[in-house]
Amino acid sequence: MKAVQKAYETVRQAIIEGRYGSGSRITEQEVAAQAGVSRTPVREALRRLQAEGLLNFVPNQGAVVAVWTDEEIDDIFELRAMLEAYAAERATERATPEAVARLRELAERQLSVARLRRPGYLEEVGALNSRFHTQLQEAAASERLQSMLVSLVEVPLVMQTFRQYSHDQLVRSSQHHVEIVLAMEAKDAGGAGSIMRAHVLAARRAFHRIGGDDGSRPPLRKEAG
């Protein structure tokens, strides 16, 4: 693996898993040590993550994990709902039988993991969820669409949302993936898109329950600069 890619994946995964929380400062030296690379490729990796919207560069601080306002969070979920619904429709029309079979395997595995709730299941559900959405985008066969979704689908909001689901809600969310695949197998593009939109908007509702009604949700305001 190239040094830049290794540094990029090291930081990106840490952000997605919440090991680098919103507003956290990330130093080149720390990343270099974790990834086992020099600081030069780390700089390029951090710039790439900035372009994807996961990091900001703040004067006198350096790289800081992005923080979102409530309005920005709503925008993210609305954009995801529109673009991923369209991706599901395109994928239904363009995916090969082999691609649909891979999506079915991922969806069924995610549903099984969500139901069993073994140790570490949330992280496994998150990884399977990421692979499902990524492979669905690839099946849609639109590089422009895929590039637009990169900074929306795997932001840390996804894992934060999973942690707000009750067991039944997590199972239901995972079941959505199975239903999307069933619609794809039936060549029902409109149905696949509708299910995907409902899936993303359900995630938005879950996210806004973080902290309950007592105002205890961690602040999501963007840092100055």
C-alpha positions as CSV (number, residue, x, y, z in Angstrom):
1,M,0.0,0.0,0.0
2,K,1.3,3.4,-0.9
3,A,2.3,5.6,2.0
4,V,-0.3,8.3,1.3
5,Q,-3.1,5.8,1.0
6,K,-2.0,4.1,4.2
7,A,-2.0,7.4,6.1
8,Y,-5.3,8.4,4.5
9,E,-7.0,5.1,5.5
10,T,-5.6,5.2,9.0
11,V,-7.0,8.7,9.7
12,R,-10.3,8.1,7.9
13,Q,-11.1,4.9,9.7
14,A,-10.3,6.5,13.1
15,I,-12.7,9.4,12.3
16,I,-15.4,7.1,11.2
17,E,-15.1,4.9,14.2
18,G,-15.1,7.9,16.5
19,R,-11.6,7.5,17.8
20,Y,-11.0,11.0,16.6
21,G,-14.1,12.9,17.7
22,S,-15.6,16.0,16.2
23,G,-13.4,19.0,16.9
24,S,-10.3,16.8,17.7
25,R,-6.9,18.0,16.6
26,I,-4.9,15.6,14.4
27,T,-1.1,16.1,14.2
28,E,1.1,14.9,11.4
29,Q,3.5,13.3,13.9
30,E,0.7,11.3,15.5
31,V,-0.6,10.0,12.2
32,A,2.9,9.2,10.9
33,A,3.6,7.1,14.0
34,Q,0.2,5.2,13.8
35,A,0.5,4.5,10.0
36,G,4.3,3.8,10.0
37,V,5.0,6.4,7.4
38,S,6.9,9.7,7.1
39,R,5.2,13.1,7.7
40,T,5.3,14.0,4.0
41,P,2.6,11.5,2.8
42,V,0.6,12.4,5.9
43,R,0.3,16.0,4.7
44,E,-1.2,14.8,1.4
45,A,-3.5,12.4,3.1
46,L,-4.8,15.2,5.4
47,R,-5.4,17.4,2.4
48,R,-7.4,14.7,0.8
49,L,-9.5,14.3,3.9
50,Q,-10.1,18.0,3.9
51,A,-11.4,17.8,0.3
52,E,-13.8,15.1,1.4
53,G,-15.1,17.3,4.2
54,L,-13.9,15.2,7.1
55,L,-11.2,17.7,8.2
56,N,-10.7,21.5,8.4
57,F,-7.4,23.3,8.7
58,V,-7.7,25.9,11.5
59,P,-5.1,28.6,12.0
60,N,-2.7,27.9,14.8
61,Q,-4.2,24.4,15.3
62,G,-3.7,22.5,12.1
63,A,-6.0,19.7,11.1
64,V,-9.2,19.4,13.1
65,V,-12.0,16.9,12.6
66,A,-15.0,18.6,11.1
67,V,-17.9,19.6,13.3
68,W,-21.4,20.3,11.9
69,T,-24.2,22.6,12.8
70,D,-27.8,21.1,13.1
71,E,-28.6,22.8,9.8
72,E,-25.6,21.2,8.1
73,I,-26.5,17.8,9.5
74,D,-30.0,18.1,8.0
75,D,-28.5,19.1,4.7
76,I,-26.2,16.0,4.7
77,F,-29.1,13.6,5.3
78,E,-31.3,15.4,2.7
79,L,-28.6,15.2,0.1
80,R,-27.9,11.5,1.0
81,A,-31.6,10.8,0.6
82,M,-31.8,12.3,-2.8
83,L,-28.5,11.0,-4.2
84,E,-28.6,7.6,-2.7
85,A,-32.2,7.0,-3.9
86,Y,-31.0,8.0,-7.4
87,A,-28.0,5.6,-7.0
88,A,-30.3,2.8,-6.0
89,E,-32.5,3.4,-9.1
90,R,-29.5,3.5,-11.4
91,A,-28.0,0.4,-9.9
92,T,-31.3,-1.5,-10.4
93,E,-31.1,-0.7,-14.1
94,R,-27.4,-1.2,-14.6
95,A,-26.1,-3.7,-12.0
96,T,-24.8,-7.1,-13.2
97,P,-26.3,-10.3,-11.6
98,E,-23.0,-10.8,-9.8
99,A,-23.1,-7.3,-8.3
100,V,-26.7,-7.8,-7.1
101,A,-25.6,-11.2,-5.6
102,R,-22.8,-9.4,-3.7
103,L,-25.2,-6.8,-2.4
104,R,-27.6,-9.5,-1.2
105,E,-24.7,-11.3,0.6
106,L,-23.7,-8.1,2.4
107,A,-27.3,-7.2,3.3
108,E,-28.1,-10.6,4.7
109,R,-24.9,-10.7,6.7
110,Q,-25.6,-7.2,8.2
111,L,-29.1,-8.3,9.2
112,S,-27.7,-11.4,10.8
113,V,-25.1,-9.5,12.8
114,A,-27.7,-6.9,13.9
115,R,-30.0,-9.6,15.2
116,L,-27.3,-11.6,17.0
117,R,-25.7,-8.6,18.8
118,R,-22.4,-10.3,19.6
119,P,-19.5,-8.3,21.1
120,G,-18.4,-5.7,18.6
121,Y,-21.5,-6.0,16.5
122,L,-22.0,-2.2,16.0
123,E,-18.6,-1.9,14.5
124,E,-19.3,-4.9,12.2
125,V,-22.7,-3.5,11.2
126,G,-21.0,-0.2,10.4
127,A,-18.4,-1.9,8.2
128,L,-21.0,-4.0,6.4
129,N,-23.2,-0.9,6.0
130,S,-20.3,1.0,4.5
131,R,-19.5,-1.8,2.0
132,F,-23.1,-2.1,1.0
133,H,-23.5,1.6,0.2
134,T,-20.2,1.7,-1.6
135,Q,-20.9,-1.3,-3.7
136,L,-24.4,0.0,-4.5
137,Q,-22.8,3.3,-5.7
138,E,-20.3,1.4,-7.9
139,A,-23.2,-0.6,-9.4
140,A,-24.9,2.7,-10.3
141,A,-22.0,3.2,-12.7
142,S,-21.6,7.0,-12.3
143,E,-18.2,8.3,-11.2
144,R,-19.6,11.8,-10.7
145,L,-22.4,10.5,-8.5
146,Q,-20.0,8.3,-6.5
147,S,-17.6,11.3,-6.0
148,M,-20.5,13.4,-4.7
149,L,-21.5,10.8,-2.2
150,V,-18.0,10.1,-0.8
151,S,-18.1,12.9,1.8
152,L,-21.7,12.1,2.8
153,V,-22.1,8.4,3.4
154,E,-19.2,7.5,5.7
155,V,-19.0,10.6,7.8
156,P,-18.9,9.9,11.6
157,L,-22.6,10.8,11.7
158,V,-23.2,7.2,10.4
159,M,-21.7,5.5,13.4
160,Q,-23.2,8.0,15.8
161,T,-26.6,7.2,14.3
162,F,-26.1,3.5,14.8
163,R,-25.4,4.0,18.5
164,Q,-28.8,5.7,18.9
165,Y,-30.8,2.9,17.4
166,S,-32.7,0.5,19.7
167,H,-32.2,-3.2,18.8
168,D,-35.4,-3.3,16.8
169,Q,-34.5,-0.1,14.9
170,L,-31.1,-1.4,14.0
171,V,-32.6,-4.6,12.8
172,R,-35.2,-2.6,10.8
173,S,-32.4,-0.4,9.3
174,S,-30.5,-3.5,8.2
175,Q,-33.7,-5.1,6.8
176,H,-34.0,-2.0,4.5
177,H,-30.8,-3.2,2.7
178,V,-32.4,-6.6,2.1
179,E,-35.6,-4.9,0.8
180,I,-33.5,-2.7,-1.6
181,V,-31.8,-5.8,-3.0
182,L,-35.2,-7.6,-3.4
183,A,-36.4,-4.6,-5.4
184,M,-33.3,-4.6,-7.5
185,E,-33.8,-8.3,-8.2
186,A,-37.4,-7.5,-9.3
187,K,-36.0,-4.7,-11.5
188,D,-38.2,-2.3,-9.6
189,A,-36.0,0.8,-9.8
190,G,-38.6,3.1,-8.3
191,G,-39.2,0.8,-5.4
192,A,-35.4,0.5,-4.7
193,G,-35.1,4.3,-4.7
194,S,-38.1,4.8,-2.4
195,I,-36.8,2.3,0.2
196,M,-33.4,3.9,0.1
197,R,-34.9,7.3,0.7
198,A,-36.9,6.1,3.6
199,H,-33.8,4.3,5.0
200,V,-31.7,7.5,5.0
201,L,-34.5,9.7,6.5
202,A,-35.0,7.1,9.2
203,A,-31.3,7.5,10.1
204,R,-31.8,11.3,10.3
205,R,-34.6,10.9,12.7
206,A,-32.5,8.6,14.8
207,F,-29.5,11.0,14.8
208,H,-31.7,13.8,16.1
209,R,-32.6,11.7,19.1
210,I,-28.9,11.8,20.3
211,G,-29.0,13.0,23.9
212,G,-32.8,12.7,24.1
213,D,-34.9,15.7,24.9
214,D,-32.9,17.1,27.8
215,G,-30.4,19.0,25.6
216,S,-27.5,16.7,26.5
217,R,-26.4,16.1,23.0
218,P,-22.8,17.0,22.5
219,P,-22.4,20.5,20.8
220,L,-22.2,20.3,17.0
221,R,-21.3,23.9,16.2
222,K,-18.5,24.5,13.7
223,E,-15.3,25.9,15.2
224,A,-14.3,29.4,14.2
225,G,-11.9,29.7,11.3
